[in-house]
Amino acid sequence: MIRARTLLSALFMTASLLAGCGLVSSSGTFHEASLPSGERPLDGAKLVVTSKSFTEGVLLGKITATYLAAAGAKVTDLTGAPGSASSRQAQLNGDADVLWEYTGTGWVNYHSETETISDPHELWQRVHDIEKRDYDLEWLPPANFDDTYAFGASTPTAERLKVKSLSDVAALPVRDRTFCVDDEFFSRSDGFIPMLQKYGIPYNDPNGVPSGNVTRMDAGVVYTATAKGAPCNFGMVYTTDGRVKNLKLVVLDDDRKFFLPYSGTAVVRGAVLESNPQLAPLIATISQHLTNDLMQDLNGRVDIDGEDPSDVAYDWLKSEGLIK
């Protein structure tokens, strides 16, 4: 799954292109619906919902577009914006009103912060305050899912080695500390090598994790290699990826809190929220339903089962009784 975590420089490279070609949706439209009560609290509002192009971003955009339209808004669907920077820039330009973001993305990629804040609420508050001050963007209270980095193991591997956390991995014999990671995660300043240091098993150390214990491969292949238990016992995963559940991977607890939280958060332009204060409670209704387990299911329906994100979003909203 293509991630939304690109370097800050990509944001500015994309900005110049947007001025010439505009922002174009690449993922179609959403299904029409209404609220179960028949009320239309957003009647008369005109909103542009955008998203990044990876599966989870598109799903969140479709869910939001469908629900806000059901509440009476006239919604323009610009979900699936090509490149992760273009949707962000569209919102900064005032060309898009609602976008789902991640607190870790805001902290690291947009504001180049290096401090690791392990408490999700504190990180959200810090990002919220910066974004409100600098851009008049309102980061609404986050949903109940955290799409961050983690390490997984197959169920047989986790049971055989009796591991539930990364500290358990650090306590294993050196021969069992084998990892699959992609190149990007391997080289990140907040990625693989600093993580090993945090857990006391430094990279390229005969008593830590020798370089021969690490296999670098494409991110998609990491999941299948981890599920097979070869060539590695442990593989880097994203916590809401549909393949985690599909392949029956065990996500190991980051018990030393190394990884930054990436809490999913709807971001609304301040002027739009001021004109439409009903937006905040409506989006909160969506956020309260979203969990890691649910996002794994929804992402899996698209990435594994091949369903259309619009259909998945509509079916889920309907199954939760949020629309009719």
Secondary structure, DSSP 8 states (H G I E B T S, - for coil): ---S---HHHHHHHHHHHHHH----SS--------TT---TTTT-EEEEE--SSHHHHHHHHHHHHHHHHTT-EEEEE-S-SSHHHHHHHHHHTS--EEEEEHHIIIIIIT--------HHHHHHHHHHHHHHHH-EEE----B-B--EEEEEEHHHHHHHT-SBHHHHHTS-GGG--EEE-HHHHH-TTSHHHHHHHTT--BT-TTSB-GGGEEE--HHHHHHHHHHT-S-SEEEEETT-HHHHHTTEEE-B-TT--S---BEEEEEEHHHHHH-TTHHHHHHHHHTT-BHHHHHHHHHHHHTT---HHHHHHHHHHHTTS--
